[in-house]
Amino acid sequence: MKYAMAVSGLIMVGYLVVHMYGNLKAFVSPDAFNEYAHHLRTIGEPMLPHEGLLWVVRVVLLASVLVHAYCAITLWRRNKKAAGYSGGKRYHSKQNRTGIQRSYASFTMRWGGVTIALFIVFHILNLTTNDIHPGGASDEPFTKLHNSFQYFWVLLAYTVAMIAVGFHLWHGFWSALTTLGQNRSSTRIASRATPVSIGLAAIITLGFLAPPFSIYFFGLGG
Ligand code: HEM
């Protein structure tokens, strides 16, 4: 189950890196952003039907989310049972100074995961289907983005969600590396996986937040 969590998590990290990079096209121009979104739908044609590869990606992502959540809940229940329902003794805390590792990120995993799941539903209704369309509905990807980020509450909702994503990745990437045998240190602080995970989490969080903040504060895209 830990392997399944690590592999499904890494698939989603791969998606996030590509998605974040794609969003940065907003800095090139609104047309570049729209063209990129259009390209996502035509890539693979004529061998694949219109939106063919996009649907493959959607199915893989959905499967990854389901596997990830199912394993998380099952492992959490098993851990609770194994620890006699007394809480996480395995982790380093004030009460348990010999625990192997603990960070703010590591004990926000469950609620962070729930926050991200709720965000994804809101996000798809907002920017893919455009059912939630503050500032006006549109068929153009950049216009949807631009209209939404005229509103402070939208900016705030995305900021909270991206911070949750950052924390989740910080511990989640570390945990995946450990599960897959790439962490040879017994403590979190000494582990080389720690700066790698924090770096990745910071790049993804800041990369995602750059276009919305630039639209709201500096009028990116007009
Ligand atoms: C500030 C952060 C983000 C912005 C501005 C953003 C922007 C967008 C936009 C504009 C679309 C629509 C693309 C299109 O229809 O052409 C989209 C789709 C999507 N985004 Fe994001 N995104 C952000 C963060 C995230 C995060 C963190 C996740 C995952 C945890 C995510 C998952 C998705 C998914 C699953 C879709 C739907 C893809 C599809 O099936 O068409 N996004 N995003």
Residues whose N, C-alpha, C, O or C-beta is under 5 A from the ligand:
A	BS01	HEM	A37 R58 L127 T128 P141 L145 Y158 V165 F208 L209
